[in-house]
Amino acid sequence: MRKILMYLCISIWIVISCVPIILTSEYLTEASIMALMFGHANALCIGVFISIIYIECWR
């Protein structure tokens, strides 16, 4: 049950973190969108890495 709850929280966090890109995409230039997506991908990788470590240590 703990793992299911953790994966649910992670998936909700991933979806919510995509909202700024979707909402601001029509007001930004293409280069700004690419920079925003690159920063989002970096933060996403770090967040997933930290959550995997947290799940493994939580067992």
C-alpha positions as CSV (number, residue, x, y, z in Angstrom):
1,M,0.0,0.0,0.0
2,R,2.9,2.4,0.8
3,K,4.4,1.9,-2.7
4,I,1.1,2.5,-4.4
5,L,0.7,5.7,-2.5
6,M,4.2,6.8,-3.3
7,Y,3.9,6.1,-7.0
8,L,0.5,7.9,-7.1
9,C,2.1,11.0,-5.4
10,I,5.0,10.9,-7.9
11,S,2.7,10.6,-10.9
12,I,0.5,13.5,-9.7
13,W,3.7,15.6,-9.1
14,I,4.9,14.9,-12.7
15,V,1.5,15.9,-14.2
16,I,1.3,19.1,-12.1
17,S,4.9,20.0,-13.0
18,C,3.9,20.0,-16.7
19,V,1.2,22.6,-16.2
20,P,3.5,25.8,-16.4
21,I,4.8,24.6,-19.8
22,I,1.3,24.1,-21.1
23,L,-0.1,27.4,-19.8
24,T,2.8,29.6,-20.9
25,S,3.6,28.0,-24.2
26,E,1.5,30.4,-26.3
27,Y,3.1,33.5,-24.8
28,L,6.8,32.4,-25.1
29,T,9.1,32.1,-28.0
30,E,10.4,28.8,-29.2
31,A,13.8,29.2,-27.6
32,S,12.1,30.1,-24.2
33,I,9.9,27.0,-24.4
34,M,12.9,24.8,-25.2
35,A,14.8,26.3,-22.2
36,L,11.8,25.7,-20.0
37,M,11.4,22.1,-21.1
38,F,15.1,21.5,-20.6
39,G,14.9,22.8,-17.1
40,H,11.8,20.8,-16.4
41,A,13.5,17.6,-17.7
42,N,16.5,18.2,-15.4
43,A,14.2,18.8,-12.4
44,L,12.1,15.7,-13.3
45,C,15.2,13.5,-13.5
46,I,16.5,14.7,-10.2
47,G,13.0,14.3,-8.6
48,V,12.6,10.8,-9.9
49,F,16.1,9.9,-8.8
50,I,15.5,11.2,-5.3
51,S,12.1,9.4,-5.1
52,I,13.7,6.1,-6.1
53,I,16.3,6.5,-3.4
54,Y,13.6,7.4,-0.9
55,I,11.5,4.3,-1.9
56,E,14.5,2.0,-1.7
57,C,15.4,3.3,1.7
58,W,11.8,3.2,3.0
59,R,11.5,-0.6,2.5
